[in-house]
């Protein structure tokens, strides 16, 4: 495989990974919507005091988001993507 083909393949891999990360973030935000709403409610009308007054809500939101956005989840999504591509007969990842 030449340099150009390898660069093109790496570019495709990066694009796929970016798409999977975006999908992972969207799912996390959907799953953690309740915590995001609680944080937004706490933050409404505040400026600098958000840091002190909404610490609990921010921590809960971050913990929830971390459940759905970590390296293990991303690797699982990559495996599922690869299996899906193999099922189609052409592996582009």
Beta strands, then each sheet from edge to edge (+ up, - down):
end
